[in-house]
């Protein structure tokens, strides 16, 4: 698979929607994840990321402008023991509960489908990072309608064992802007992760579309110690 430049991927796509990146730092010491949200409507743009314990949640920037919280207010990041869960919706809680009851990542998502926001039927994208005894692996999932047909849900899970230093994978909800919005297709994109946390955060934020970007979360987790650093950038301040 061709390794893509994440800056170019973001710069050339005005509306990838919400996106998840997971991989390993160039020095091999850190598990890396990032999550961003974008918005076209006033309701979608009226959000910020805030820390919630070891995870994060979305919050209305101006509560008086919040019209429908059902698909925009959720916890994108939660931590269960040595597992970090990152998703684009309230399926974060579903994965957390399922894995807490000894289900696998894939099994825990069996009760969920794409979002009920026809005609877009936004895919649910999810990721999980597992760090244990100095080892690290991760998986990513997408639940999407069958080419816009809400009668059928297509489920894809991608697992990555012993990830290579300096590499990661990028998955996002939409191929590009449109009406309706076309769902992401294919495998998560192979990208380079060749910068430390502040430089990587800046790279992502600078290349997200200025009009549509809303918030960005980046975390580097030390694979040996499980200590982590987090960066959050919000357009609304």
URVENJO-V584630 format. One record per residue. N is the residue number from 1. RES is the residue in one small letter. PSI is psi as a letter, one per 30 degrees, with the letter a starting at -180 (999 if undefined). D_LAST is the distance of its C-alpha to the last C-alpha in Angstrom with 2 decimals. Layout:
BEGIN
n->N res->RES psi->PSI d_last->D_LAST
n->N res->RES psi->PSI d_last->D_LAST
END
This chain:
BEGIN
n->1 res->x psi->k d_last->39.06
n->2 res->x psi->k d_last->37.47
n->3 res->x psi->k d_last->34.59
n->4 res->x psi->l d_last->31.68
n->5 res->x psi->j d_last->29.10
n->6 res->x psi->e d_last->25.71
n->7 res->x psi->e d_last->24.13
n->8 res->x psi->e d_last->26.71
n->9 res->x psi->e d_last->26.34
n->10 res->x psi->e d_last->22.65
n->11 res->x psi->e d_last->23.10
n->12 res->x psi->g d_last->26.04
n->13 res->x psi->j d_last->24.56
n->14 res->x psi->f d_last->22.11
n->15 res->x psi->i d_last->21.75
n->16 res->x psi->f d_last->22.83
n->17 res->x psi->c d_last->20.81
n->18 res->x psi->k d_last->20.00
n->19 res->x psi->k d_last->21.50
n->20 res->x psi->k d_last->22.93
n->21 res->x psi->k d_last->24.33
n->22 res->x psi->k d_last->26.79
n->23 res->x psi->a d_last->29.20
n->24 res->x psi->k d_last->30.40
n->25 res->x psi->l d_last->29.42
n->26 res->x psi->f d_last->31.77
n->27 res->x psi->f d_last->33.38
n->28 res->x psi->g d_last->34.09
n->29 res->x psi->f d_last->32.60
n->30 res->x psi->k d_last->29.43
n->31 res->x psi->k d_last->28.70
n->32 res->x psi->k d_last->25.57
n->33 res->x psi->l d_last->23.32
n->34 res->x psi->k d_last->20.16
n->35 res->x psi->k d_last->18.60
n->36 res->x psi->l d_last->16.27
n->37 res->x psi->k d_last->15.51
n->38 res->x psi->l d_last->15.58
n->39 res->x psi->k d_last->16.00
n->40 res->x psi->e d_last->18.12
n->41 res->x psi->l d_last->17.99
n->42 res->x psi->e d_last->15.52
n->43 res->x psi->e d_last->16.00
n->44 res->x psi->e d_last->15.39
n->45 res->x psi->f d_last->12.21
n->46 res->x psi->h d_last->10.77
n->47 res->x psi->l d_last->10.10
n->48 res->x psi->l d_last->8.45
n->49 res->x psi->k d_last->10.86
n->50 res->x psi->k d_last->11.82
n->51 res->x psi->k d_last->14.99
n->52 res->x psi->i d_last->18.05
n->53 res->x psi->b d_last->20.95
n->54 res->x psi->f d_last->21.97
n->55 res->x psi->a d_last->20.24
n->56 res->x psi->l d_last->16.90
n->57 res->x psi->l d_last->16.09
n->58 res->x psi->l d_last->13.92
n->59 res->x psi->k d_last->12.42
n->60 res->x psi->k d_last->11.63
n->61 res->x psi->e d_last->8.13
n->62 res->x psi->j d_last->10.43
n->63 res->x psi->f d_last->13.82
n->64 res->x psi->f d_last->15.78
n->65 res->x psi->f d_last->15.25
n->66 res->x psi->k d_last->16.37
n->67 res->x psi->e d_last->19.89
n->68 res->x psi->j d_last->21.21
n->69 res->x psi->f d_last->19.84
n->70 res->x psi->e d_last->22.93
n->71 res->x psi->g d_last->21.85
n->72 res->x psi->f d_last->18.07
n->73 res->x psi->j d_last->17.69
n->74 res->x psi->l d_last->19.50
n->75 res->x psi->j d_last->19.74
n->76 res->x psi->f d_last->19.73
n->77 res->x psi->k d_last->21.02
n->78 res->x psi->l d_last->23.77
n->79 res->x psi->k d_last->26.38
n->80 res->x psi->j d_last->30.05
n->81 res->x psi->c d_last->32.17
n->82 res->x psi->g d_last->32.33
n->83 res->x psi->k d_last->30.61
n->84 res->x psi->k d_last->26.97
n->85 res->x psi->k d_last->26.24
n->86 res->x psi->k d_last->23.58
n->87 res->x psi->l d_last->23.54
n->88 res->x psi->g d_last->21.82
n->89 res->x psi->a d_last->22.73
n->90 res->x psi->g d_last->24.42
n->91 res->x psi->f d_last->27.31
n->92 res->x psi->e d_last->25.70
n->93 res->x psi->e d_last->27.34
n->94 res->x psi->e d_last->30.52
n->95 res->x psi->e d_last->30.90
n->96 res->x psi->e d_last->30.24
n->97 res->x psi->e d_last->32.88
n->98 res->x psi->e d_last->35.33
n->99 res->x psi->f d_last->35.29
n->100 res->x psi->f d_last->35.55
n->101 res->x psi->g d_last->38.78
n->102 res->x psi->g d_last->40.05
n->103 res->x psi->l d_last->39.26
n->104 res->x psi->l d_last->38.26
n->105 res->x psi->e d_last->34.95
n->106 res->x psi->e d_last->36.79
n->107 res->x psi->e d_last->38.67
n->108 res->x psi->f d_last->35.65
n->109 res->x psi->f d_last->34.27
n->110 res->x psi->f d_last->37.60
n->111 res->x psi->g d_last->36.59
n->112 res->x psi->l d_last->33.50
n->113 res->x psi->a d_last->33.29
n->114 res->x psi->l d_last->30.85
n->115 res->x psi->k d_last->28.41
n->116 res->x psi->h d_last->30.19
n->117 res->x psi->h d_last->28.27
n->118 res->x psi->k d_last->31.25
n->119 res->x psi->g d_last->31.97
n->120 res->x psi->e d_last->29.36
n->121 res->x psi->i d_last->30.25
n->122 res->x psi->k d_last->27.32
n->123 res->x psi->k d_last->28.62
n->124 res->x psi->j d_last->27.60
n->125 res->x psi->k d_last->26.97
n->126 res->x psi->l d_last->27.26
n->127 res->x psi->l d_last->27.91
n->128 res->x psi->k d_last->29.37
n->129 res->x psi->k d_last->29.86
n->130 res->x psi->j d_last->32.95
n->131 res->x psi->k d_last->33.69
n->132 res->x psi->k d_last->37.00
n->133 res->x psi->h d_last->39.51
n->134 res->x psi->g d_last->38.02
n->135 res->x psi->l d_last->37.99
n->136 res->x psi->k d_last->35.19
n->137 res->x psi->l d_last->35.14
n->138 res->x psi->l d_last->32.76
n->139 res->x psi->l d_last->32.99
n->140 res->x psi->l d_last->31.09
n->141 res->x psi->k d_last->31.81
n->142 res->x psi->k d_last->31.38
n->143 res->x psi->j d_last->32.66
n->144 res->x psi->l d_last->33.12
n->145 res->x psi->l d_last->35.30
n->146 res->x psi->i d_last->38.55
n->147 res->x psi->h d_last->37.66
n->148 res->x psi->f d_last->36.03
n->149 res->x psi->j d_last->38.75
n->150 res->x psi->f d_last->37.27
n->151 res->x psi->f d_last->40.70
n->152 res->x psi->k d_last->40.37
n->153 res->x psi->k d_last->37.80
n->154 res->x psi->k d_last->38.04
n->155 res->x psi->k d_last->37.04
n->156 res->x psi->k d_last->36.55
n->157 res->x psi->k d_last->36.03
n->158 res->x psi->k d_last->35.92
n->159 res->x psi->k d_last->36.75
n->160 res->x psi->j d_last->36.51
n->161 res->x psi->k d_last->38.72
n->162 res->x psi->h d_last->38.80
n->163 res->x psi->k d_last->35.99
n->164 res->x psi->k d_last->36.57
n->165 res->x psi->k d_last->34.56
n->166 res->x psi->g d_last->32.19
n->167 res->x psi->l d_last->32.15
n->168 res->x psi->l d_last->29.93
n->169 res->x psi->k d_last->29.64
n->170 res->x psi->k d_last->27.04
n->171 res->x psi->k d_last->27.10
n->172 res->x psi->l d_last->24.97
n->173 res->x psi->e d_last->25.43
n->174 res->x psi->k d_last->26.45
n->175 res->x psi->e d_last->28.76
n->176 res->x psi->a d_last->26.94
n->177 res->x psi->l d_last->25.78
n->178 res->x psi->l d_last->28.43
n->179 res->x psi->j d_last->29.64
n->180 res->x psi->l d_last->30.34
n->181 res->x psi->k d_last->28.19
n->182 res->x psi->k d_last->30.67
n->183 res->x psi->l d_last->30.36
n->184 res->x psi->k d_last->30.22
n->185 res->x psi->k d_last->33.78
n->186 res->x psi->a d_last->35.63
n->187 res->x psi->l d_last->34.92
n->188 res->x psi->k d_last->31.62
n->189 res->x psi->k d_last->31.37
n->190 res->x psi->k d_last->32.50
n->191 res->x psi->l d_last->30.08
n->192 res->x psi->k d_last->30.10
n->193 res->x psi->j d_last->27.91
n->194 res->x psi->g d_last->28.94
n->195 res->x psi->l d_last->26.09
n->196 res->x psi->l d_last->24.77
n->197 res->x psi->e d_last->21.46
n->198 res->x psi->e d_last->19.18
n->199 res->x psi->e d_last->21.04
n->200 res->x psi->e d_last->21.10
n->201 res->x psi->e d_last->17.36
n->202 res->x psi->e d_last->16.93
n->203 res->x psi->e d_last->19.79
n->204 res->x psi->e d_last->18.42
n->205 res->x psi->e d_last->14.93
n->206 res->x psi->f d_last->16.64
n->207 res->x psi->f d_last->19.19
n->208 res->x psi->k d_last->17.36
n->209 res->x psi->k d_last->17.59
n->210 res->x psi->e d_last->14.89
n->211 res->x psi->e d_last->15.20
n->212 res->x psi->f d_last->15.39
n->213 res->x psi->k d_last->13.32
n->214 res->x psi->e d_last->10.67
n->215 res->x psi->l d_last->10.65
n->216 res->x psi->k d_last->13.15
n->217 res->x psi->k d_last->15.14
n->218 res->x psi->k d_last->17.99
n->219 res->x psi->k d_last->20.69
n->220 res->x psi->k d_last->23.89
n->221 res->x psi->k d_last->26.63
n->222 res->x psi->k d_last->29.70
n->223 res->x psi->e d_last->32.67
n->224 res->x psi->e d_last->35.11
n->225 res->x psi->f d_last->33.17
n->226 res->x psi->g d_last->30.43
n->227 res->x psi->k d_last->27.95
n->228 res->x psi->l d_last->24.57
n->229 res->x psi->k d_last->21.40
n->230 res->x psi->k d_last->18.08
n->231 res->x psi->k d_last->15.04
n->232 res->x psi->k d_last->11.84
n->233 res->x psi->k d_last->9.42
n->234 res->x psi->k d_last->6.62
n->235 res->x psi->e d_last->6.21
n->236 res->x psi->k d_last->3.79
n->237 res->x psi->999 d_last->0.00
END
